[in-house]
């Protein structure tokens, strides 16, 4: 099974939309994780099985705005990583 993701705009200033193409039968136990360049998880977003995109507002788990820099988002389904992509936050 192939999964595709895209993010726009990239680089972004306030928020970024991360869209994904997941077959309907695979839309259970789906989450999007955001990591900084140090490999630290800064946010985890559970994906509702009807969603085809997520908007990340550039904030961490505690609602604090993160710094300018490179971030990686990881799409995980049933605890398996199916996609990892890079995005850039500019302030």
C-alpha positions in Angstrom: 0.0 0.0 0.0 1.3 3.4 -0.9 0.8 6.6 1.1 1.5 10.1 0.0 1.7 13.3 1.9 2.2 16.9 1.0 2.5 20.2 3.0 1.8 23.8 2.0 2.9 26.4 2.1 6.4 25.3 2.7 8.2 27.3 4.1 5.4 28.6 6.3 4.9 31.5 8.8 1.8 30.9 10.9 0.4 27.5 10.0 0.9 24.7 7.5 -1.5 22.2 6.0 -0.3 18.7 5.9 -2.4 16.5 3.6 -2.2 12.8 3.1 -3.7 10.1 0.9 -4.6 7.1 3.0 -6.8 4.3 1.8 -10.0 4.3 3.9 -9.3 0.8 5.3 -6.0 2.2 6.8 -7.5 5.2 8.5 -7.6 3.7 12.0 -4.9 4.4 14.6 -3.4 7.2 12.5 -1.3 10.0 14.0 0.9 12.8 12.8 4.0 13.5 14.9 6.1 16.7 14.6 9.8 16.6 15.4 12.5 19.2 15.6 16.0 18.8 14.1 17.3 17.3 17.4 14.8 14.4 17.0 12.6 15.6 19.9 8.9 15.1 19.4 7.2 18.5 19.9 3.6 17.6 19.0 1.4 14.6 18.3 -1.9 15.0 16.5 -4.4 12.1 16.4 -6.0 11.9 12.9 -9.7 11.3 12.7 -10.5 8.6 10.2 -12.5 11.1 8.1 -9.6 13.6 7.8 -7.5 14.0 4.7 -5.4 16.9 6.1 -4.2 18.5 9.4 -3.3 22.1 10.0 -0.4 22.5 12.3 -0.3 26.0 13.9 3.5 26.0 14.7 2.9 25.2 18.4 4.1 22.5 20.6 2.1 20.1 22.8 1.8 22.9 25.5 0.5 25.5 23.1 3.8 27.4 23.0 5.0 28.7 19.6 8.0 26.9 18.4 11.1 28.6 17.0 12.0 29.3 13.4 13.7 26.2 11.9 13.4 22.9 10.1 10.8 20.4 11.4 9.9 16.9 10.3 6.5 15.4 10.3 5.9 11.7 10.5 2.7 9.9 9.5 2.2 6.8 11.5 -0.5 4.1 11.0 -0.9 1.3 13.5 2.5 2.3 15.1 4.3 2.0 11.8 5.9 5.0 10.1 4.6 5.3 6.6 5.9 8.8 5.6 8.4 11.4 6.9 8.7 14.8 5.3 10.4 18.1 6.1 8.9 21.5 6.5 10.4 24.9 7.4 9.0 27.5 9.8 10.0 31.1 9.2 9.0 33.9 11.6 
